[in-house]
Amino acid sequence: MRILLVVYDNDSYIHWFPQGLAYIAAVLDREGYEVEVYNQDVHHYPDEHLTEYLNKNYFDIIGVSVIAGYYQYRKLLAISNAINNSKNRPLYFLGGHGPSPEPECFLRKTGADIAVIGEGEDTVVELVQAITNKSALSTVHGIAYQDGDKTIVTPRRKLIKDIDTIPFPAYDKFPMEYYRLLRMPHCTNKDFLMPLLSGRGCTFRCNFCYRLDKGFRGRSKESIVEEITFLKKEYGISYVVFSDELLMSSKERTVELCEAFIKADLGIKWDCNGRLNYAIPEVLDIMKQSGCVFINYGIEALDDQILKNMKKGLRTNQVIKGIKATLSAGISPGYNVIFGNIGENKDTLNKGVEFLLEYDNGSQMRTIRPVTPYPGSPLYYHAIQEGLLKDCADFYENKHTNSDLLAINFTNMTDDEFHRALYDANSKLIKNYFDNKCNQMLAQAEKLYLEANSEFRGFRQS
């Protein structure tokens, strides 16, 4: 059984390591299947190249994983067209956050045979076994598939309780010398970076989140340390990007992980996604000691009523207190603020702008994006209930044309007023960022020419 997994090109110079596909490759490889990865991302192959590749090489199954998003949806349609046009078209399955909430729509639009819903490791193994043995697909939980003109959706599969049982991603099947060039705040030119999952899921229920699975499942500290040690030894990784939604799932877990990193003497830099209600000095101090240089916070809004409307589980005083504590600990905070949730107006937007200007430390440029009700999120179903959206096809085909443009208007503003307000807000933030960068460059010039700084290496922007 030959299986081809496709990593699509999203027009990035350096792409994010495809963790989801790497986990799928690992479990299939463990079962003895012949797995190959097609890296459109690295080589920027045109879509037609995939058609030619399939014409020249035989595969039994081809798989594509895609997250939710306007670009990803349109790219998936193009990739699907390339697959469907091949002379030796393999059995075609989809996976990822994109198709999982509305698999019927994605199967219809792409012409794929099967969609894997939610967490895929166990499902894919059972699916391939069913295909190999010519068993009925209806026996496989966690999939949707075409049966003539009908779409059959099987019962949801239970989550993997012990995620330490999942093998490490199949790093050896990917061009790691390329992916390790990822750049994040406070990395140097000598750092090699790699994303890593410390757990799966989240305990919070924000109304704009399209995550299907409830709860949080953390990996053991031993497993995480083992994988980091492996990445250091095999690929020279010096900076780990914890990519799961919530490494800071609790104060106790965060401290436990940091203590394990220190005890193992990992000597790495790392960053993560965090929660500001856990951002307290004793937690942040040990995070700093263990190598943390950046925490990306989902702030979303600086108005208590809006935070309540979106079920964020935060208050503005927690946000400000947590950001101040993060800065005091010597860690850069990442600020994620969105606009346009239920009840928002120009005043709530301006509160976000004022906050971003006051607490900016220049570690990265931040703009404010409109909230997007991705399929699967409570906000998506609210939009349908209110008559603002018809269905998944309407969302992707008509409404969601760009992540920085309004998809669904939940405010009392007109669409033009909404975009003008975002333009005004982001104009201030962009100007502030580049003014700071200009001042930094001028300070370098002053030190170079007026203090004869011989360690200067040229005016470079990264």
N, C-alpha and C positions, 0 to 999 in steps of 0.2 A: 504494500500500500504506500504509494508516493503522495506526499502532501506538500503543497506550496502555500506558504504564508506570505501575504503581500503587505509591505510597509509603503504606504502612499506618500507622495511628495506634497508638502504643504507650503512650498516656496520659501522655507527658512534656509538661512546660510548654514547653520548648525541645527539639526533636528534633535528633539527630545528622544531619548532612548525609548523604543516601543515596549514598555514593560509588560503590557497586557499580552501581546503576541509572544513575548519572550517566555512568559509563564506557560502559555499554551504549547509552545515549542518544547518546553522542558518536560511537560507531562506526557506528550506524545512520543518524545524521544525515549522516555523511561519505559514506555510500553513497547518499544522496539520498532516503531514506525519510522520510515525514511522521511525526514523533514528537511525541507529547503526553504530558505528565506529569500524573497525577491525584494531588493532594496531600491525602489524607485526614488526614495528620499535622498540617498547618498549621491546617486548618479544623475538625478534630475532627468530620468528617462521620460520621453513623451509617452502618452498612454498607449499609442500604437505599438510601442516596443514590447509591452506585455502581450499583446495579441501575437506578435511575431514569436515571442519566447514560448508561448503555449503551443504555437504551431510546430515549433522545432523540438519541444520537449514534452513528454507525456507525463501527466499527473492524474491521479485518481480523484483527488480532492483539492480545491483551492479555498483558502480562507482569508477574509478581510475583516479587520476590526476598526471601528470608527467611533469617535466621540460625537456628542451633539454639537451642532454648529452649522451656520450657513455655508461656510467654505467646505467643511467636511462632507456635508450632504451633497453638494454639487460635485465634489471630487469623487465621491462614492459612485455617483451616477456615471461619471466618465470612466472610472475603473471598471464598473459593471459592464458598460458597453464594450470595453476592450476584451473582457472575459467572454462575454456572450458572442462576440464576433469571431472567436478563435475556432479553428477547424476541429481541434481536439478538446472542446470545452469540458473541463472537469466538473464534477459535482461541486456546487458553489454554496458556501455557507458564510453568513455574516455573524459578527459578534460586537460587543462593546456597548457603551452607554447610549450611543445613538439609536440603534434599532430596538433595544431592549424594552422601552416603555410601549412602543407602538410597532410591533414586528410585522403586523399585517400590511401596514403602509409601506414599510421598507421592502418587503418581499415583492409587493406589487410594482413598486417604482424601479427596483433594480433587476428584477427577473431572477434573483437568487433562489436557490432551492430550499434553504433552511436558514433560520435565524436562531442563534443561541441567546437565551434570555438571562441576563444577570451574570453572576459569577460562573466562569466558563470551564474551569479545570476539570472537574468531575464530569460535567455534561459532555464536553468534547470527547473525552476518552470513551464514554459510553456510546456516544453518537457514532464515532468511527468504528467501534466494535459492532454496532448494529448494521452499519453499511457493509462492513467486511463479511459479516455472517448473513447478510440479506434478511435481517430481522425487521419487524415492523417498526417504523419510526414512532408510532404511537406509544411504544413502551419506554421511550426515552423522555424523562421529565426535563423540563426547562428549555423546550425548543418550540418553534413554530415552523410549519412547513406547508408547501403547496400540495394539495391533493385534487388535481383537476382544476376546477374554478374555485374551489374552496380553500380557505386557510385554516389549518388545524393548529390549535395552541394547546400543548400538553400542560399538565399541572406543574406549578413552579417547583423547582428543586430546592431542597433545604440547603442552607448555607453550610460551608465547611467549618465545623466547630473549631478544630485545631489546625490553624493555618501554618503551624510549624511543619505539618506533614507535606505541605506543598514544596516541591524541589525549588532550589534557587532558579532564577531565570536562566535560560540557555544562552549565556553570554558568548559561548564559543561559536555560536552560529551567526553572530552579528559582528560588523566591522567596528570593534571597540575603539580602535585608534581614532575613528571619526567621532563617535558619540561622546567620548571623554573630553572633547573640546568645548562642550557646553560651558557657557559663561553665566555666573550668578554674582550677586553683590559680594564684594570683598574677596573675590578670587584674584590671584596674581597670574601673570603670564606663564608661570611655571606650574600652576595647579592643573590637575586633571580631575574632572568632575563626573559624578555618576548619580542618577536618581536611585532611590532605594525605598521600599515600603517597610514601615515599622508596624503597620497594622492595616485593618480594613474597616471602613464604616465610620459612623459618627453618631454621637448620642443626642445631637440636636436636630431640630426639625424646621429649618428655615423654609419659608413658603416658596422661595425661588429655586430650591435645590431639587434636582431631578433624580437623586439617588433612590434606588428602589429598596435597598436592603436596610433593615432597621438594626440599630445597635452598633457596638464597636467590638472588634475582635483584634486583640493585640498579639503580636509575635512575642516570643520569649526574648529576654535580653541576651541569652546565650546564642540564639539563632541569629539575631541582628549583629552581634559582635563577630560571629563566625563569618557572616557574609561580608562585612566590612573588611575583615582581615584578609579574606580571599581576594576582594577587589584591589586592595593595596598591593598584595603580593603579585597577582597575575597581570594587573593593568596599570599599576602605579597610581591608583586613585588617591588623591590627597584631600578631596572635598566631597562630602556626601550631601546630596540634596534629598531630604526626606520628603517624598512626594505625596504621601497619604494625606487625607483630608485633615487629620487631627492627631499629630504626634502628642501634643499636649492635651491628652484626653482626661487627665486628672493630675493634680499636684503630685500624688504619690508615684504614679507611673513615670512621670517626667523625671523626677529625682532619681528613681530607681535606674532608669536608662542612663542618665548622666553619670551616676556612680559606677555603673558597669563600664562605660567608656573610659573613665579615669583609671579604674582598676586594670583594665586591659592595656592601658598606655597606648591607645590607638594613634594619638598624635595627628588627628585630622581636624579640618574645619568642617562645619556642617551648618545647614539651615533647615527650617521646618515650617509647617503651617501651625499656627497656635491660636489659643483662645485667651482673650484679654482678662477674663475673670480668674484665670490661673496665673496671670503675669504678676507675681508678687516677688519682692526682693530675694527671699531665700531660694525660690525656684530659679529665678533668672541668674543669680550669682553662680549656682552650680552648673547651669547651662553654659555660662560664659567660661567657667573653668574647664569644662569638658570639650570646648572647641566651637560652641555655637557663635556664629557671627551675624546671623540674620534670622528674624522671625517674621513670617508673612501672616498678617492678621486680617481676618474678614471683619471689617468694621461696619461696612454697608451704609450706615446713616448716623448722623449726629443729632438725632431728635428722638426723645424717648417714646413718643407715640408711634413714630414710624418703625422703630425697632420692635415695639410691641406688635404692630400690625404684621410685620414680616416674621414674627415668632423667632426672633434672633436669640433671645435668652440673654441679652445684655442691656445695660443702661449706660447712658453717656458718661456718668461719673466713673463707671468701671473702665470705660474706654480711655478716658483722659488719665486716670490714675495708672492704668496698665502701661500706657505709652510712656509716661514719665518714668516709670520704674524700669522699663526696657532701655530707654536712653541712658538712665543713670547707671545701669549695669554694664554699659559699653557695648550693647548689642543694637544693631540697626533694625528698626521696625519697618515692615512693609505695610502700606496703607491701601486697602481695597475699599473704595466707596462707590456705591451705585446710586442711581437716581431713577425715580419713576414708579416706585412701589405704591401700593394703595395708600391714599391720603397725602402724597407728596405735593409740594409746590415750590415756588422760587425760594421761599424763606428756608425750607428744609435743605434745599440744594446749597444755598449760600452758607449755611452752617457747616456743611461738609467742606466747602472751599476754604473757609476761615480756619478750620481745624488743620487741613493739609498744609496751609501756608505757615501756620504757627509752629507746627511740630516737624516740619521738613528738615531732614538732616542730609539731604542730597545723595543718598545711597542709590536711588533710582528715580526715574521720572514716573509720576503717577497722574493719570487723567481719570475723570469720572465717566463711567459708561452707563447707558440706560439699562435698567433691569430687563432681563429676557426670560419669558415664561417657557422654558424648554419643556417639551413633552415629558410627562412623568412627574412634573413638579405640581404642588398644590395650586400655584399661581396659573399654570396652564389650564387646569380644570376649572378654575375660577373664571378665566377668560372665556372659556366655552360656555359656561353657565350664564355669564352676563351677555352673551351674544357678540363678544368682541372677536371671537375666533371660531371657525367652523370645526376644524379637525387638524390632524397631524400634517396632511398634505397642504392644507391652507397655510399652516405655519411655515413650512419649508419652501413652498412654491411662491407664496405671495407676501408673507409678512416679514419673515426673518431674512433680510437681504444683506445685512452687515451687522456685526456685533456692536458697532459704535453708532448705529442708527436705531431709531425707535421701531420695535416690532409691534407691541401692543401698548396703547395709551391708557393707563389706569388713572391718569390725573384729570383735573378739570381744565387743563391747558389745551390749546389746539396743538396739532403736530408741529406747526411752524413755530409757535411760541416755545414749545418744548425744546426743539433743536436750537433756537436762538439762545435760550437759557443755558444749554450745554456748551454752546460756542463761547458765550461770555465767561462761563465758569472755567472752561479748559484753557481759554486764552490766558487767563491769569496764572494758571498752574504751569503752563508751558513757558511763559515768559519768566516766571520765578525760577524754574529749573535752569534755563539757559543763562539767566543773569548770574545765578550762583556759579555755574560752570565758567562763565566769563571771568568772574572775580577770582576763581581758583587758578585759572590760566595766567591771569595778570600777576597773581601772587607768586607763581612759579617764575614768571619772567623777572620780577623784581629780585627774587632770591638769586636767580641765575646771573643777571647782569650787574646788580648793585652789591651782591655779596660774593660774586665769583664762585657760584656753586658748581664744582667740578663733577658732581654726581648726576647732574641733569642728563636725561637721555632723549631729549627732543620733545617737541610739542605734538603729542599723539592723543587722539581721542579714541576710547574703546567703549 
